[in-house]
Amino acid sequence: DMYVSLLTSRTVEDAMIQRFGLMQEYREKRMSDARKEFERRTTAVAGTKDGLIRLSVEDHDPKRAAELANGYVEEFRKLSASLAITEAARRRLFFEQQLQQAKENLTAAEEAMTKTQESTGVLQIDSQARSLIESAAVLRGQVVAKQVQIEGMRSFATDDNPGLIFAKQELAALQSQLEHLAGSQHDPGSDINLSKGRVTQSGMEYLRRYRDLKYQETVFELLAKEFEIAKLDEAREGSIVQVVDAAVPPDKKSSPHRTLIVLG
């Protein structure tokens, strides 16, 4: 029933009218009148037993009638591509939006890093400090990416879902690692406890920008992986609607009924 409603939606009908020039064909000046005439000539019925949808279109030209019926399915597929109907499609759409935001944040972090390098120069960071910064940034990125993944799973999974439970356990483990790395530092924006003796004051701004850049890179990479997985799952599920019998030009007229005319 949902697919029948989507097939007969205004978006699909208007696309059909514009694609095949039905306003001129039906000699209508308004789209609403052409839509009513098109609906009068179109029938979409969902089978209660077999679950198949039977679509028929009437036209004075048998070849054109078949083209209209087949075009109906094509326009519906265009609409369904922009809708998140399946679980995989919902995940793909969710991660696509999150990935776009992560890309913008990464670009901003790269620009900030470039400006800092221009003002302070490229500093030689202690190898241990660099390792701590990168580890903390990667862990922060993994935590945020896992939180985003869990948020996306909540749209289709219950709290008892094994995948959701496992994702929560992974998040707790990552947060524990991050707290262990941070030590006694309670500043959520620092992640690590670097004393001023180990890093000069002139290099603190550079370190912050470097940390933010690594963090945004990690978030972007992890979200990109989740997005690609969702795309593969969506492709694996196949097309939402598959054509069993393509429309062919009819070999006889549906109207007018000559027998009734003769009897009349």
N, C-alpha and C positions, 0 to 999 in steps of 0.2 A: 504493500500500500504506500509506503514511503517513496519507493522508486517511481510508482505511478504518479504520485503527487509532484515529484521532481520533474518527471517527463512533461507533465502538463503545467509546469510553472510558467509564470509570465516571462521570466528571463529566457527560457528555452523557446517559448512561442514567439516572442519578439525577435529573437535571433533568426528563427525560421522565416518570419515575414520579411525581414530585411535581406536575408540571404537569397531568397527565391523571388523577391519582388512581388509579394502577394498583395500589397496595397494596390498596385496597378492591375494585377490579375483580377482581383475582386472588385475593382473600381470603387475603392473606398478612399475617403480623404483623411479619415482619422485612424490612428493606430488601434484604438479601442474597438472600432467597428470591424476592422480587418481581423483583429484577434477573435472577436465573436464568430465571424464567418469561418475562420480557420478551425475554431473549436467545434463548430457545427459539422465540419467535414472530417474530424479526427476522432478516433476512438482508441482508448488505451484501457485494457482490462487485465487484471491480475488473476491468474488461475488459482483457485482455492486448494486444489489437490496437487498439482504439479509445481506450483510456485513460479510458473513462467508468465511473462507479460506479453500479451498479444496487442500489437499496434497496427492500426489500419488507417489509411488516408484516402479520401475520395477526391478525384479530380477528373476533368473532362478528357485529359490526355492520360492513357494508361502508363506510358513511360514516365511521365512527370509524377504520377501518383507513387510509383516505386521510388523515384528519386526523393520525393518528400518524406516517405517513410524511412528510408535509409539515412537521409539527412537529419531526421529527428534524433536518431541514436547518436550521430556524430556531435550534434549540438549539446545533447545531454552529457556526453563524455567531457566536453569542454567545461561544462558547468561543474561536474563532479570533480574535475582536476583541481578546482579552486576551493572545494569543500572538503573538510576533514570528516569523512563518513566512517571509515574503518579505524581501528585502534592504531594501526601503524601510520595512517595518514594524520591522525591527531598528534602523534608523537613527532612526525616529520614537520608539521606546521609549527608545533610548539618550539622545537629546537631550532627551526629556521629563524623564528623571531628572536630567540635568545642569542643565536649566533650573530645576527645582525647587530645587536646591541654590544656584544663582546668585540666585534670588529671595530666598532666606533670607539670603544674604550681603549683598545689596543693602539689605534691610530693616535688618540690623544696622548697616551703614555709615550709613544715613540716621539711625538713632537715635543713633549715636555723634556724627554731625555736629551734630545738634540739641543734645545735651548740651554739646558744646564751645562752640557759639554762646551757650548760656545762661550758661556760666561765663566766657568771654572776651569775649562780645559779637561782633557781626558786624564783622570787620576789613576795612579797605580794602586789598586786595592790589594791589601794583604790577602794571600791565598786562603787562609782560614776564614777571614771575614767574608770573602766572596762566596766560599762554600756554604757558610751559615746563611747568608742572605738568599742564595739560590735555593737552598733546601727549604727555608721558611716560605719563600715565595711560591715554590712548587706545591708545598703542602697546603698553603692557603688557597691556591687555585684549584687543587683537587677537592678541598672541602666545599668550595663554592659550586664547582661543577657537579659534585655529588648531591648537593642540596637542590640544584636545578633539576637534576635527573629524578630525584624523589618527588619534587613538585610536579613534574610531568607525569610520573607514574600514578599520582593520586587522581588524575582525571579519568582513569579507566580501571584502576586496581583498588581493591579494598585493603583494609589494614591487615587482613589475614593472608594477603597474597605473598607467597614465598619469595618472589623477586623483590617486593617492596621491603620485606623483613630483612633480607640479605643486604639490600642497599642501605638500610638504616644501620645495620651492624658495621658495614664498611665506613659509613660516615662517622660513627662513634670511634672507630679505630683511628681514622685520620685526625679527628679532633684531639684524641689522646696523644698522638705523635706530635701534633703541633704544640700542645701545652707542654709536653716534655722538652721540646726544642726551645720554647720560649723561656723556660726556667721560671724565675721569680718575676719576670717582667709582666706586668698586668696591662700594659698599653696595647689594645688590640691592633693598633696601627703599626706596631713595631715588630711583633712576632719573635724577635730575638733580643737578647740582652747584650748590647755592645757598649762597652765603656768608652768614655771619651779618650782614655789613654791609648786604646787600640786603634781608634779612628779619629783623625784630626777634625776640628770643627769645620774647616773649609771643605772637608770631604763628606760631611753628613748629608748635605743636600743632594750630592751626587749619589750617595748610597740609597737614599730614599727613592730617587727617580729610578735607579737601577733595580731596586726591589719591586717597585710598582710595574716596571716594564716586564720583568720576569713573571710576575703574578698574572698580568693580563695575557701574556703569551701562553701560559699554562691553561688558563681558562678558555682561551680561544681554541687551542689544540684539542682539549678534551671535549668541548661542545661540538667541534667539527667532527670528531669521531662519532659522537652520539647521533649527529645529524645524518652522517653517511649510513650508519646502521639502520636508522629509521627509514631512510630512502630504500635501502636494500630490502627491508622487511615489507615495505609497501609494494615494491616491484614484485616480490615473491608471492604476494597475495593475488597478484594478477589484476586484470580489469574488473571493476565493480560490476559491470554489465557485459555479458558476452552474448553475441548474436548467434542464435540457434539456426534460424531460417532468415536469410536476408530477403528483403522485399524484391519481388520480381513483377514486371508488368502483367496485369491480369489478362486472361484470355477471354473474358466475357464482361459485359457491363453489369454494374450493380443497380443502375437505374437509367432511364425510366423502365418500369415493368410493362413490357409490351402486352403480356397476357391481360393485365388489368385494363390497359388502354383499349384493347380489342373488345373485351367484354363490356366496357363502358360505352 
